[in-house]
Amino acid sequence: MTIKFWLNGKQIEDIIPDDILLLDYVRTKGCYSVKRGCETANCGLCTVLVEGKPVLSCSTLAARVNGKHVTTLEGLQKEAEEFGAFLADQGAEQCGFCNPGFIMNVLAMMKELNDPTEEEIREYLAGNLCRCSGFVGQERAIQAYLAKKKEEVSE
Amino acid sequence: MFHAKNYVLAQNLEEAWQLNQKKTNKILGGMAWMKMGKQNYQTVIDLSALHLDQIEENEDAFSIGCMVSLHDLETNQQLNEYFQGALKECVRHIVGVQFRNCATVGGSIYGRFGFSDVLTCFMALDAKVELYKGGIVSISDFASMPYDNDILVRIILPKKGKRISYQSMRNTATDFPVLAVALSFDEQEGWLISVGARPGKAVVLCWQEGTSSELSEVQIDNMTAYVLENISFGSNMRAKKEYRQHLCKVLIKRAVKEILK
């Protein structure tokens, strides 16, 4: 079948197998930040944004994004680098395997929630698993990042 | 992951229904559960173009299209104000936001899964299910109907002024519930007690004793005894039958207290 959609702002028209997953398809387009982790829709590693909403690309057929805008970490380089520096400052990462999906969901959370509480942050990110850490460093990084963003707005 | 030879974006319900009459074809919900299987389908049918991803409110009811995501259910202000946040509470523990943006209400209800939080909650709200050919049926009848090739179009939540509380217990965050209990009360129908993840699919009981403003400890004990007598529990990898029975008493008491608050 033929699909036409936008991947990281670039329009793509392509012939795809009817049952290919979005995860597998975006990787054929060079978006290697999108990874397969658990195969049970639990880990959040394959998170991409479809029309701005975070979804699991391991549970979405590529056919379903026809006519839509898909964003992967490759399309959010600036924001990802900025937040990634906060993660590094807090020593929040070890192997870094979960980071792309985690960063995508943090950026989605910032668009959806206004001034989230600690509980809201934890709840929003419950679908992103990290096997190296206890999430404490990531929480510190998010709090510091949110505080910086707040400062920027008030300046 | 399943395999499919063809993907069809249905242009109307009749087309979807016709395609769905073939055994080797399947309607796609959010795919979260379906992708766990390894079946081979001839055609998968997508209802995404039928504007069934809307939550609508009128004087008598809320109408929830089958393609509404669980996250939409969680964040819809009108629904959650009317039902005291119960819908948010029933889905917020399900994996993560990305998962809930994929999973659909129709998929959750049509599957009539034993672990379904949504089915448990909707049963206590006396929801109705609108089927394309089968018309409108109560959700408790639908839960006991055999699987067929009809299409679940929308869920109707009547506005009866019910007070509701949703309680669940999980061994670990984001997992399936070990037990889920939803309790609702209104002056006309009394108490509706729905118990899910028994581990069988949710069932609902009606209990007429007491009023919402007054329910003694003895009456609460009577209610839990009635539930334990009339609902069967079982064991699986998450919990034993006896543990579930004990949890049921605890969750009912918590729900009653929340409703009486």
Boltz contact constraints between the chains, C-beta under 6 A:
constraints:
  - contact:
      token1: [A, 18]
      token2: [B, 4]
      max_distance: 6.0
  - contact:
      token1: [A, 18]
      token2: [B, 6]
      max_distance: 6.0
  - contact:
      token1: [A, 18]
      token2: [B, 7]
      max_distance: 6.0
  - contact:
      token1: [A, 19]
      token2: [B, 3]
      max_distance: 6.0
  - contact:
      token1: [A, 19]
      token2: [B, 4]
      max_distance: 6.0
  - contact:
      token1: [A, 41]
      token2: [B, 32]
      max_distance: 6.0
  - contact:
      token1: [A, 41]
      token2: [B, 99]
      max_distance: 6.0
  - contact:
      token1: [A, 42]
      token2: [B, 95]
      max_distance: 6.0
  - contact:
      token1: [A, 44]
      token2: [B, 96]
      max_distance: 6.0
  - contact:
      token1: [A, 44]
      token2: [B, 98]
      max_distance: 6.0
  - contact:
      token1: [A, 47]
      token2: [B, 98]
      max_distance: 6.0
  - contact:
      token1: [A, 53]
      token2: [B, 101]
      max_distance: 6.0
  - contact:
      token1: [A, 54]
      token2: [B, 97]
      max_distance: 6.0
  - contact:
      token1: [A, 54]
      token2: [B, 98]
      max_distance: 6.0
  - contact:
      token1: [A, 55]
      token2: [B, 98]
      max_distance: 6.0
  - contact:
      token1: [A, 55]
      token2: [B, 101]
      max_distance: 6.0
  - contact:
      token1: [A, 55]
      token2: [B, 102]
      max_distance: 6.0
  - contact:
      token1: [A, 56]
      token2: [B, 98]
      max_distance: 6.0
  - contact:
      token1: [A, 56]
      token2: [B, 99]
      max_distance: 6.0
  - contact:
      token1: [A, 56]
      token2: [B, 102]
      max_distance: 6.0
  - contact:
      token1: [A, 59]
      token2: [B, 31]
      max_distance: 6.0
  - contact:
      token1: [A, 59]
      token2: [B, 32]
      max_distance: 6.0
  - contact:
      token1: [A, 59]
      token2: [B, 35]
      max_distance: 6.0
  - contact:
      token1: [A, 59]
      token2: [B, 102]
      max_distance: 6.0
  - contact:
      token1: [A, 63]
      token2: [B, 7]
      max_distance: 6.0
  - contact:
      token1: [A, 124]
      token2: [B, 97]
      max_distance: 6.0
  - contact:
      token1: [A, 126]
      token2: [B, 96]
      max_distance: 6.0
  - contact:
      token1: [A, 126]
      token2: [B, 174]
      max_distance: 6.0
  - contact:
      token1: [A, 127]
      token2: [B, 95]
      max_distance: 6.0
  - contact:
      token1: [A, 127]
      token2: [B, 96]
      max_distance: 6.0
  - contact:
      token1: [A, 127]
      token2: [B, 97]
      max_distance: 6.0
  - contact:
      token1: [A, 127]
      token2: [B, 98]
      max_distance: 6.0
  - contact:
      token1: [A, 127]
      token2: [B, 99]
      max_distance: 6.0
